[in-house]
Amino acid sequence: MCCEFGELKAKIAALETKLQDSENQIAALKSKERKKVVFSAGAGPRGNIGPYDSETTLVYQTVITNEGNAYDSSTGIFCAPSEGIYYFTIFHHAGGGTGTELFLYRNGQRVVQTQNHPAVHETAHNGGNAVFLQLNQGDQVYVRMGPNQHIWGSGYHTTFSGFLVDM
């Protein structure tokens, strides 16, 4: 009986160790749990936006989705809630009389742009670009339009979108 009690104590100790290991693994997985960060916004609901005398940050007011609340529709700025690799797209639609330049910025630095040159016989033009960016928590990403240019904001023609790919 004495040996059976000792064996039972050893089995309980082994089970307690396994339980603790499992709890530690669960805690590690929870800390690595992927945050959902995805947004898409349109420049509408208004029609023609611009022209402005100087380069201007676009405020995409019509939020289509904003999982993680990282996009601010009052400023037009996406603020990274966590470190990771993010994917961003910009698309525009505008009348063809003047050119259009949109620039995607990260923390005050131009990263990519989309551009259409003025054309005499064009009634409208479209453009877009996309980029993967390594961001730190708090980094800001936004779109600016060149001076003396315009875009069309109605009907979801002009959009700014992004999502977290990896943490």
N, C-alpha and C positions, 0 to 999 in steps of 0.2 A: 504494500500500500504506500509505503514511503517513496519508492521509486516512481510509482504512478503519479503521485502528487508533484514530484520534481519534474517529470516529463510534461505534465500539464502546465506547470509554471513556465517552462521553456517554450512550449507552443504558444502560450498567451503572450509572452515577451516577443516572440517572432511575429505574431499577428499585429501586435501594437507597433512594431517597427515598420511592417508593411503598410499599415494604416497611415502612419506618419509620413512615409514616403509618398503614398498616394495623395494625401492632403497637400504636400509640398508641390507635387506635380500639377495638381489642380490650380493651386495659387499661382504658379508660374504661367500656366496657360491663360488664366484670367488676366494677368498683368500684360500679356502679349495680345490680348483680345483685340482684334482689328476694329478700329473706329470707322463707321460709315461716314464718309465725307463726299458728297456729290451735290453739285448745283448746276442749274441752267436758268438763264434769265434772258428775256427779250428787251430790246430798247424801247418798246412801246409803253403805253398805248397811243402815244401821239404820233403824228405823221412825220413830216420833215424835221430833222434835228440838225441844227447848225444853219449857216456857217457861223463860226466864232472867230474873233480877231486873233486869238492865240491858241496854241495846243490846249485841248480841254479834255479832262477825264470824263468818260461817258458813264452815265448812271443808268444801268439796265433795271428799269423799275418793275417790269412784269416778271415776277419770280415764278418759274415753272416748277422747279423743285429746289429744295435747299436742305437736304439731309445733313445734319451736323451744324447747321446755322453759321457757316463760315463766310457766306456771302452777305454783304450789307447793301440792301436795295436803296438805302438813302444816300450812300456815298459812292457806290459802284465798286467797292473794294472787297476782294477776297482776302481773308486773313487766315493763314494756315494754323489750324488748331493743334497740329502735332508735326513732328519731323517726318519726312517721307518723300517719296517720289509722286508727283502729281502730273496729271495730263490736262492741258487747257486747249480750248478751241475758240476762235473768233471767226464770225462770218458777218458779212455786211451786204446790204442792197442799197443802191442809190440811183438817182437820176444820172443820165449820161453826160450832161452838159459840162460838169466840172469833174475833176479827179477826186479820188477818195484815198486817204491814207489812215489806217488804224494801226496803232502800236501797242503791243502787249508789254507791260512793264513788270519787273520784279524789284521791289524796294528802290524805285527811282531809276533803274537801269532798263533801257530798251532791250528786249529779248528777241522778239520777232515782229514782223509787220505784214499787213496785207495792203495792196495798193492797186488802184486802177487809174490810168492816165485819162485825161479829158479826151473826148472823141466827138467830132462834129456830127456824125450820123448815128450815134448811139442814143437810144432813149432811156436805157437803164444799164447798170452793170452790177456785178456781184464779185465778191472775193472772200477769201478765207485763209486761215493758217492754223497750225496746231503745233504744240511743243510739249515735251516732257521736261519737268523741272524738279531738281532736288531742292526742297524747301526745309527750312528750320521752323520750329514753332514761332509764330508771330510774324513771319514773312508776309508781305503784302503783294498781291498781284492784281493788276487792273488794266484797263484799256483806255488809251487816249486817242483822240482824233486830231489830225493835223489842222492848222489854221486855214480859214477860208474854204472849208469843205463841209459836206453834209452827208447824212445817211437817212434812210427811211426806217422809221421806228414802228410802224403799224404792221399787224399781221405776222409777227414773229419772224420777219425777214432778217433782222440784225440781232445776233445772239452772242452771248459769252457764257461758256460752260467749262466745268472742270471737275475732276474727281481724284481722290487719293488712290494710287495704284498700289503702293507698298509702304510699310512703316519701317 
